[in-house]
């Protein structure tokens, strides 16, 4: 049997592979993909066929069975009371029936502090993968709490209000960002709204109203699908976008002479029309764009 350290190393590598595969496109994977995931030369199941807790059994192709639950998932069905709690934690309900069975292996993940995959459904058949840890368990109430990072979860219990607030903010970001990215990039059909680059692994979901601000939102309408260079340029106000969906390049950058990336990747985007989602409900919020453009214009 693997040591706990060996199992943790295996889990870390598998989880990274699942997340990387999702992020190579819009950040989501279908149940079919998760039921037949290619890893280490083998096709394996990383999600339960129908239920929420996946404990690989005798058919597991990597020798000894895993000590603890490999994955859990949250659907949109509303059958369970899964929900975000305070400070970036998430409540995950036990599977109905006995507190033992599949639920006992979930508690084993807590005991051994092993990471597991959490699949959070965004639309019919599409899931965003997360790496999470079970950090506390309430068997009488039939739920546990999961968090995206063990050290941050510990820091969130700190007596220091500053340390606690910082840890909670980071956990909320890690809880919200993958789903936000998936929803935004999917709405923009996996391409950059400025240059139309269509490689998912090179795309980010940029906030119009920055995430650090109280007025920010995880709504798709507060997002733009941007390639990494245009995301950075937008964040540091080299690029501005007006409420009529026109791209503007800062005047001093337009005067600068440099290599082909600046000439073609940045300067040629000046006054280009932004590509926006066809669905009006997913198009960028004009008021947010206007507020952000005012910052760009007045610098």
Buried (B, 14 or more C-beta within 10 A) or exposed (E): EBEEEEBBEBBEEBBEBBBEBBBEBBBBBEBEBBBEBEBEEEEBBBBBEEEBBBBBEEEBEBEEBBBBBBBBBBBEEEEBEBEEEEBBBBBBBBBEEEEEEBBBBBBBBBEEEBBBBBBBBBEEEBBBBBBBBBBEBEEEEBBBBBBBBBEBBEBBEEEEEEEBBBBBBBBBBBBBBBBBBBBBBBBBEBBBBBBEBBEBEBBBBBBBBEBEEEEBBBBBBBBBBBBBBBBBBBBEBBBBBBBEBBBBBBEEBEEEEEEEEBEEBBBEBBEBEBBBBEEEEBBBBBEBBBBBBEEBEEE
